[in-house]
Amino acid sequence: MKKPPRLKPMPSIKAKVPNPRGIEVAEDDPVFTSGVVCRLLGIPVWVLKQLDREKVVSPPRAKGRSRLYSKKELKQIGHVWYYMSERRVNVDGVKVILEMEAKFGVLE
């Protein structure tokens, strides 16, 4: 009896996505909308709005006042979300942690 074919695992978000058109996006280019950021990082929209309101992350605004995020900001939001969701730190605490990390050069 033949064995059924093996299924390939689903690629994770961190997997490198092929770029067939050869378009490169710089680390600081604001190209991701808030909806895309939420789907990529698995966070609620209210978190992005709160981080923007509290000046933790301040993305530039496009026409129509929509927020656009860069790859660099995505990394920072993911870092902040880790503290908020896993370590149960509130936004004021996250600000203090980010200041200390910047002061002591913990992050790149």
C-alpha positions in Angstrom: 0.0 0.0 0.0 1.3 3.5 -0.9 2.0 6.0 1.7 0.1 9.3 1.4 2.2 12.2 0.2 3.8 14.4 3.0 2.4 17.8 3.4 4.8 20.7 3.6 4.6 22.8 6.7 3.1 26.3 6.4 5.7 29.0 6.2 5.9 31.2 9.3 5.7 35.0 9.2 9.4 35.2 9.9 10.2 33.1 6.8 11.8 35.0 4.0 9.2 35.7 1.4 10.5 35.5 -2.2 10.6 38.9 -4.0 9.9 38.1 -7.6 9.9 41.7 -8.7 13.1 42.6 -7.0 11.6 45.5 -5.1 13.7 46.3 -2.0 12.2 48.2 0.9 14.5 50.1 3.1 14.4 49.6 6.9 13.0 53.2 7.5 10.5 53.3 4.6 7.0 53.7 6.0 5.0 51.1 3.9 2.9 49.0 6.3 -0.6 50.1 7.2 -1.9 49.5 10.8 -4.1 46.6 9.6 -1.1 44.8 8.0 1.0 45.4 11.2 -1.7 43.9 13.3 -1.9 40.8 11.2 1.8 40.4 11.0 2.4 40.8 14.7 -0.9 39.4 15.9 -1.8 42.4 18.0 -5.0 44.4 18.4 -5.5 47.7 16.6 -6.1 49.5 19.9 -2.5 48.7 21.0 -1.1 50.6 17.9 -3.4 53.5 18.6 -2.4 53.6 22.3 1.3 53.4 21.4 0.9 56.3 19.0 -1.1 58.3 21.5 1.5 57.8 24.2 4.4 58.6 21.8 6.0 55.1 22.2 5.9 54.7 18.4 5.1 57.7 16.2 4.7 56.6 12.6 4.3 59.2 9.8 0.8 59.7 8.5 -0.1 59.3 4.8 -2.9 61.1 3.0 -6.2 60.6 4.9 -4.4 60.5 8.2 -3.7 56.8 8.0 -0.6 55.5 9.8 2.2 53.9 7.9 4.9 51.8 9.7 8.4 50.9 8.6 10.3 47.6 9.2 12.2 49.3 12.0 8.9 50.3 13.7 7.5 46.8 13.3 10.5 45.4 15.2 10.0 48.0 18.0 6.2 47.3 18.2 6.9 43.6 18.4 9.4 44.3 21.2 6.9 46.5 23.1 4.1 44.0 22.6 6.3 41.3 24.2 6.6 43.4 27.3 2.9 44.2 27.3 1.5 40.7 26.7 4.1 38.4 28.1 5.6 40.4 31.0 2.3 42.3 31.7 4.0 45.7 31.7 1.8 48.8 31.1 2.7 51.6 28.6 4.3 53.8 31.2 6.5 50.9 32.3 7.4 50.1 28.7 8.5 53.7 28.2 10.9 53.4 31.2 12.2 50.1 29.9 12.8 51.5 26.4 14.6 54.6 27.9 16.9 52.3 29.9 17.6 50.0 26.9 18.5 53.1 24.8 20.7 54.5 27.6 22.6 51.2 28.1 22.6 50.2 24.4 20.7 47.0 24.8 19.0 47.2 21.4 20.7 47.6 18.0 
